[in-house]
Amino acid sequence: QVQLQESGPGLVKPSQTLSLTCTVSGGSITTDYYAWTWIRQPPGKGLEWIGYIAYNGNIYYSPSLKSRTSMSRDTSKNQFTLQLTSVTPEDTAVYYCARRHIDYECYDYWGQGTQVTVSS
């Protein structure tokens, strides 16, 4: 059974960097052919795709967030990370990590989500 768990600070000040880690168990983040994905949901709004880092290390970001987004992975720890710079209160959301096979649209495993609030 694959499990994902988000971790990181729940409160970030405006203009600073949001940093989150997703820890994966029950499966390797290098296994063909999965995309390890960050998704967020602002309060009262729908899900927004942020980007993913694939099994082979390839990284893709949402065009709307690309300039502020950085993802990486640590295969020895079976973790992948998200950094979002220059945050504003509009970045307040529940942040999820999730897994998707590259041949399908649906995400088969999700973390529980972590609330991140941007406020001074």
C-alpha positions in Angstrom: 0.0 0.0 0.0 1.4 3.3 -1.1 1.2 6.1 1.4 2.1 9.8 1.1 2.4 12.3 3.9 3.0 16.1 3.6 5.0 17.9 6.1 6.3 21.5 6.6 5.4 24.8 8.4 1.8 25.6 8.6 2.4 29.4 8.7 4.5 31.4 6.3 5.0 35.2 6.2 4.3 37.1 3.0 7.3 37.4 0.6 8.9 34.3 2.2 9.3 30.8 0.8 6.8 28.0 1.3 8.6 24.7 1.7 6.9 21.3 1.9 8.1 17.7 1.9 6.1 14.6 0.8 7.3 11.4 2.3 6.4 8.2 0.4 6.2 4.7 1.8 5.1 1.4 0.3 6.6 2.3 -3.1 9.6 4.0 -4.7 9.4 7.5 -6.3 11.7 6.1 -9.0 9.2 3.4 -10.1 8.1 3.5 -13.8 6.0 5.4 -14.8 4.6 7.6 -12.1 4.4 11.4 -11.6 4.7 12.7 -8.1 2.5 15.7 -7.9 1.8 18.7 -5.8 -1.8 20.0 -5.8 -3.4 22.7 -3.7 -6.9 23.9 -2.8 -7.5 27.5 -1.6 -10.4 27.9 0.8 -13.7 27.9 -1.1 -12.0 27.1 -4.4 -11.2 24.1 -6.5 -8.1 22.1 -6.8 -5.1 23.7 -8.6 -2.3 21.6 -10.1 1.1 23.0 -9.2 3.4 20.5 -10.9 5.1 17.2 -10.6 8.5 15.5 -10.6 8.4 12.2 -12.5 10.0 8.9 -11.8 12.9 9.8 -14.1 13.4 13.2 -12.5 11.7 15.2 -15.2 9.9 18.2 -13.7 6.9 20.2 -15.0 5.2 23.2 -13.4 1.9 25.0 -13.9 2.5 27.9 -16.2 0.7 30.2 -13.7 3.1 29.3 -11.0 6.3 28.3 -12.9 8.2 31.5 -12.1 7.8 30.9 -8.3 7.9 27.1 -8.1 10.8 24.7 -7.5 10.5 20.9 -7.0 13.2 18.4 -6.1 13.5 14.9 -4.8 15.7 12.8 -2.5 15.6 9.2 -3.7 17.6 8.0 -0.7 14.8 9.2 1.6 12.0 8.5 -0.9 10.9 12.1 -0.6 10.0 14.9 -3.0 9.7 18.6 -2.1 7.9 21.8 -3.1 9.2 25.3 -2.7 7.1 28.3 -3.6 8.8 31.7 -3.3 7.4 35.2 -2.8 4.2 34.0 -1.3 1.1 36.1 -0.7 -2.1 35.5 1.2 -3.5 34.1 -2.1 -1.2 31.2 -1.7 -3.1 30.1 1.5 -4.4 26.6 0.8 -4.5 23.0 1.7 -1.5 21.5 -0.1 -1.6 17.9 -1.2 0.9 15.5 -2.7 -0.4 12.7 -4.9 0.7 10.0 -7.3 -0.5 9.7 -10.9 0.6 7.2 -13.6 1.6 9.1 -16.6 -0.8 7.3 -18.9 -3.9 8.2 -16.8 -5.7 11.3 -15.6 -6.7 10.1 -12.1 -4.5 10.2 -9.0 -4.5 6.9 -7.3 -2.9 7.8 -4.0 -3.1 11.1 -2.1 -1.6 12.5 1.1 -4.0 13.8 3.7 -3.1 17.4 2.9 -1.6 20.1 5.0 -2.9 23.5 5.7 -0.5 26.4 4.8 -1.5 29.9 5.8 0.3 32.9 4.4 -0.1 35.8 6.9 1.9 38.4 8.7 
